[in-house]
Amino acid sequence: MTEPNRYSQIIEEIFRSHFKPGTVEVPFEREDLVRVAKRLGVRLPKNLGDVIYSFRYRTPLPESIRAKAPKGKEWIIRPAGPARYCFVAIAQAIVRPNTMMAETKVPDATPGVIAMYALSDEQALLAKLRYNRLIDIFTSVTCYSLQNHLRTTVPKLGQIETDEIYVGVDKKGIHYVFPVQAKGGNDRLSVVQIEQDMAMCANKFQHVICRPIGAQFMEDDLIALFEFEQGKDGIAIVSEKHYRLVPGEQVTEADLKLYRERQH
């Protein structure tokens, strides 16, 4: 049995056994993965968390689960404490780049040796953000990388991981923290990770302005950046920009004239 089929069988049975018609939250526990797999005779992966990770960021939930979401909503899987999770129905679960968005060319400053030895799409994306100062450009704040792959525990959520943390200061001396989630390949930006980053900042950086950032490879040299905030109906996109990394000679006078004339 292929991995997606195994995972789908497990997650479908967990949802079916806990779901009640009309509900918008369906809690379950990590141990349910073990119990259900044993009952179905399905072999579990060594890393139990990969089942949850897969449906958060790589693979759509099975149709049998999606069909039970209230009209206009879709399910996400939120952490709900140590070894606890919850299906929650929200307006939008996955953040997708706007294909109509204009591009901005940026001279590529990524060292060739870094591009050669990056071990994953995520590592390559984080490196390109760092060496090209794309977080600075996107936010108009002078930013510094504080820590990669921060793993920490947040009250009521349990353990979370943030791909990279930047801190920054603007021309007025205001300080910011920018938690960054980076996705490449088939992985997708999920509202869940942005919620987790905001909760982490509220817990760890209480006196600094939190501005969550999402980064998505659209192509090898085209990067979509998003900034988020907490809106009245959940996570909202404040800003989206697309940056194409190119050799310096490919940034033409016509490009620069176009950028000067842009309103935003």
Secondary structure as UniProt FT lines:
FT   HELIX           3..18
FT   TURN            21..22
FT   STRAND          25..29
FT   HELIX           30..40
FT   HELIX           49..53
FT   HELIX           54..58
FT   HELIX           63..66
FT   TURN            67..68
FT   TURN            71..72
FT   STRAND          74..79
FT   TURN            82..83
FT   STRAND          84..90
FT   STRAND          94..95
FT   TURN            99..100
FT   STRAND          103..107
FT   HELIX           112..117
FT   HELIX           121..131
FT   TURN            132..133
FT   HELIX           134..139
FT   STRAND          142..154
FT   TURN            155..157
FT   STRAND          158..169
FT   TURN            171..172
FT   STRAND          175..183
FT   TURN            185..186
FT   STRAND          189..190
FT   HELIX           191..204
FT   TURN            206..207
FT   STRAND          209..210
FT   STRAND          213..219
FT   TURN            220..221
FT   STRAND          222..231
FT   TURN            232..233
FT   STRAND          234..246
FT   HELIX           248..250
FT   HELIX           253..261
//
